[in-house]
Amino acid sequence: MNKTKVLVVEDDVNICKLINDYMSGHGYEVTTVMDGTDALDYIRERGLPHIALIDLALPTMHGFELSSRLKAMADVPIIFVTSTSDTDTIVQGLRRYAEDFIVKPFELRELEARVQAVLARMPSLDYASEPVVQVDEHLQVDFAHNRLVLNSKVYSLTPTESILLHVLMRNAGRVVENRMLIARVWPSEDVYEDTLRVHMHRLRRKLESDSHHPHYIRTERGIGYMFTVRPPENKA
């Protein structure tokens, strides 16, 4: 089994070392970077992490900006780890970006427990291990660059389409209810199912060779959508 990939974005060298040593010692694959620019470069080169621990006061961009840019790629769970204790900031962070919020100073055992709790609520992590996800012989998805390749043709994805596809792929083989998709893709907006259907239609036009007979995204009418992978073709 692959290790859980944790990306730590923190400009305090000592805190980086403490988190890295503790989490690595408990079986996680930890990468530490000092600012948001390095974090985005890492993701583009190495793929999505399973979870990101992000400080707010970063040198090149605020933690909210980094989180917004990360959420424009995929539905990666985020925990803010910061010295900020302002209630309005915490509420804004939780409503718009993060699964949890830890105020410094903190206990490393508590940090790991919160990471475990967040990951326990998330479905399969299989699609977070490679920069380019090879779904099958026809389809590749590059979330970090918001694009997919279907039968050798490249399609750009909007941020909404990218995160929508990531949620579905992470739940491959299971129906994701409409309300859950809306909550994950538009966490701080009042969005209705009509909007979801519009974006799903646009995504399918890029993802499916024949959008009227979809292979990858199946509709469960009145319930939600399911991502499926077609079996390998028999070339014998």
N, C-alpha and C positions, 0 to 999 in steps of 0.2 A: 504493500500500500504506500502511495506517495505521501510525503509529509505535508502537513498543512502549511501553506506559504503565508507568512505574516510580513507585511511591509510596515516598517516604523518610520515615520517622518517626524524628525525631532532634531532641533539644532543644538541641544545640550549633549555634548559628547559623553559625559558621565551617565546621563539617563539612558542614552543609546546603549552603552556598554552593559548597564544593569539589566535592561530589558532583553538584550541579545543573549547575555550569559544565562539568564534565568529561563527564558522561553526555549532557547536551544537545548538547554539541559533537560527540558521536559518534552523533547521530541518534535519541536516545531522547526521549520526552516525559516530563519529570520533574515531579513535584509533591512539594513538601516541606511537612511539617506538624510541629508541635512536640510534640504529645502524642497519646495514644491516642484521646481524645475527638474531637479534630479529624480524626483519621484515619477514624474511623467515620462522622463527619458527611460527610466528603468522599466516601466510598464510597457512602453512601446517596443523595447528590445527583448524583454524577458516574459512578457505576458502578464495577465491579471493576477494579483494576489488573492488568496481566499478571504483575507480580512486586512484592513488597513487601520493602523493606530496613528492618529494625526494630531499634532500640536496645532494650536491656533496661531500663535505668534511665530511665524516662519519668516526667514529673511527675504525671499523673493516674492512671496504671495501669501495672503492670509489663508488660514486653514479652511475657511468657508469657500474661498475661490478654488483651492485645490480640490476640495470635495465636489464642488459643482462640475469641475472639468472631469473628474473621475466618474461621476454619475452620468456624464454625457457619453461615456463609453459603455458602461455596464452597471449592473446592480450589485456592486461590491459592498459588503457590509463595512461600516466605518464606526470606530470608537474614537471619540475625541479624548486625548490625554493632555491636559493643559492646566495652567495655574489660574485660569479665569474661573471665577466663582459667581459672576454676575448672572442673576436669574434670567434676565431677558436673553442673554447670549446663549445660555444653556437651553432654554425653551426653543429659540430659533434653530439652534443646531440639531436638536432632536426632531423637530417638526420637518425640517427640510432635508437633512442629510444622514444623521447618525442613528445607530441602534442604541448607543449608550454614551455616557459622558463621565469621565473620571477626572477629578480635580487633584492636582498635585498638592502636597506629597501623597503618595499612595503606597500600599503594600503590594509587592510583586505577586503574592498569592492571590490577592483580590483581583489584580489585573488578569491573571490567567483564568480565574474563575469567571470573570465577566466575558473574556474571549470565548471560553467554552460555552457559556450560556447563549451568546449570540450565535455561534456556529451551530448549536443544537437546534435553533429555530429555523435554520436555513436548510434548504434541500441539497441534493447532490452537489458535490464540489468538482465533479469530473472535468468540467469545462474550464477550469481555471489554471490548468497546468502548463499550457503551451501558448506562445505568442499567436500562432495561427492554429485554430481548431479545425482539424480534419474530420468533418462529420461523417462523410462517406466518400465514395469515389467521385461523386459529382460536386460536392459542396464543401467549401472552406469558409471560415469566418474569422476575421481579424477585428476583434472588438476595439483594440487600442487605436486603430486607424479608421474605425467606423466604415468597414467595407466587407463585402462578401464576394466570393468567386463561385459562380455557378456554371458548370460546363465550360470552364476556361474564360468566361465573360465576367468582368469586374463591375460590381454595382456599389455605389456609395450609399451609406446609410445615414439618415439623420440621427441625431442623438436620441430622439424618442424611439425610432425604429431599432437602434442598437440595443438600448436597454430593454425594450420590449422583447426582442429576440433572445437576449441573455436570460431574462426571467423564464421564458418558455423552455429554452434549452437546458437550463439548470433543473427544470422539472420534467425533463424528457420522459415520456411514457405515462404522465399523469395529467389529468385535466386541471388547469389553473382557472379558478373561478374569475369571472369578470371583475368582481369587487377587489380581489387580491391583485390582479394586474393593475387596476387603476391605483390602488394604494401604493404599489411599488414603483410605478412609473411616474405618477403625479402625486407625491406624498403631501404636498402643501397646497394643492389646488382643488377646486370643486369641478370635477370632470365627470361626465356621464357616459353611459355605454355607447351612445352615438359617436362620441369622439374616439373612443377605443376602436369601434368598428372602422372608422375612416382610416386610422393609422394602421390597423391590421390589413385592410385592403391594400394600402400602399406598400406595406412590407411584402405581402404575398405577390404583388406584381414583380418584385425584384427576386424573390426567393423561389418562386415556383415556375417551372417551365410552362405549365398550364394552370393558371390561377383558378380555373373552373373545376379542375380535378387535382386538388392539392395533394402533394406527397408529404410535406413536412409539417404543415400546420393544419390540424383538423378542428372543425368547429363542433362543439357540443351545444346545440341551440338552447338558448335560455340559461346556459350554465357558464361556459367559458371556452377555452381553447387548449389544445394539446399538441406538443411538438413530438413528432415521430420520426424515426430513421428507417428508411426503407431497407430491406435486406439486400445483401450483395447480389449482383446479377450473376446468373449462371452462364458462363461463357464457353462451357463445354460444347 
